[in-house]
Amino acid sequence: MTHHSRSSRRTFLSAVTAGPLSAALVRAQRPPEFTFTQYHNQTAESSLHRRLEQMWTAVRSESGGRIEVRVFPENNKHPGSDPAVLQMLVKGELEFFTLMGGILGNVVPATNVQQVPFAFRSAPAAHRAMDGALGAYLRQEMAAKGIVGFPVGAFDNGIRQMAGRTRPIRTPDDLAGLRMRVPDGRMFDDLFRALGAEPVTVNSSGIYEALRSGKVDAQENPLAYMHSFRHYEVMKYVSMTNHMWSGFNLIANQAAWNRLPADLQATVERHAARAVREQRQDQERANRDARGALAGLGLAFNDVEEAPFRARLSGLYATWKQILGAKCWSLLEAEVGRLG
C-alpha cells in the first residue's frame, strides 16, 4: 500500500469514527438510562401483549436505547392479580401497568365511570369518550393519586357478556340467586346485587378454576377474553347481555414518569397512542370472531333484550351519580345520553 493510500484510509476511518454512525454505535453499546417494567393481565398471545411489545420496542429504537421496558403478560403470575399489582404501581415497585377502570376505581374512584352498566353501546363509543373530555377528567383524577394516564391510553377489552355453566340468562329473573364471578370492584358488586345475583369476587387468574370447581355458576367478560383463557372448557351458555364496556387503561407511576425528560415522555405518548388505536381494531375483530369460535366449541348463545335489565338499575344510577359527582356524571351523559 502506498503512503498516499494509507493516509487516505486513515482519513476515511477518522471521518467515520467522528461521524453520526459512530455516535449511534456508542449509544447502542451504552446501558439504558431508564429500565422499567410493564405488567398486564392478558396472555402472551393477546393483541394487548403484542402491541405493548411493539410500542416499547419502537420507543427504545427512537430513543437510541435510552429507555428499556420489559413487558410481562398475566401480571408475571403475581398471586394477588390486578388489585395487588395496582398497589405495586402506587408504591413505585412497578412503573407501567394496564388496568380496567372498575379496579383502578379502588384507588381513583372516578374511573368507575368506565364500568357504568349499559352506558356505552359499543367499544368505539367508549373509545371516543376516553379520548375526549371524560378521559381528560379521569387523567386529572389519576394525577391526584400519583398515577399518570395517557391522552390516548385506553386499550380495549370490549363489551362484556354473561356466561356460565348452569343456565342461560334471558331475563333478570334468571340471575336470581346465581353466583356470579365479579372482579374486585364495587360497580360490579352493585350491578349484580341489583339484578338479584350473588356476586363472588374472584381475581381474573382464578376464573377458570372457580367455574370448574363450582365456586361460581357464571362470569361476565368480553368474548375474546373467555376464548383466550379457555373458559369454554368449563361453561355451557353465553348470553349476549352487552351490559358493560371495559378497557385496559395504560397507567404509570408518577415518580417514575417524572424521571423521564420531556422528549422521552413525548416519545412514549406518541407510540402509546399508535399502539392503543391498533389494539382497539385488533380487539374488536377478536371479540367478533370469538362468537363463532365459541359456538363452534359447543357453547349455546342467546341474545338478550336489555330494557328489562336497565329497568332494575334506577337505584344504582342514583347511587353512582352521587359517588362519581355531578361533573363526572355530566361528562358521561354528554357522551351516552341520560341514564336512570
Secondary structure, 3 states (H helix, E strand, C coil): CCHHHHHHHHHHHHHHHHCHHHHHHHHHHCCCCEEEEEECCCCCCCHHHHHHHHHHHHHHHHCCCCEEEEEEHHHHHCCCHHHHHHHHHHHCCCCEEEECHHHHCCCCHHHHHHHCCCCCCCHHHHHHHHHCHHHHHHHHHHHCCCEECCCCCEEEEEEEEEEECCCCCCCHHHHCCCEEEECCCHHHHHHHHHCCCEEEECCHHHHHHHHHHCCCCEEEECHHHHHHCCHHHHCCEEEEEEEEEEEEEEEEEHHHHHHCCHHHHHHHHHHHHHHHHHHHHHHHHHHHHHHHHHHHCCCEEEECCCHHHHCCCHHHHHHHHHHHCHHHHHHHHHHHCCCC
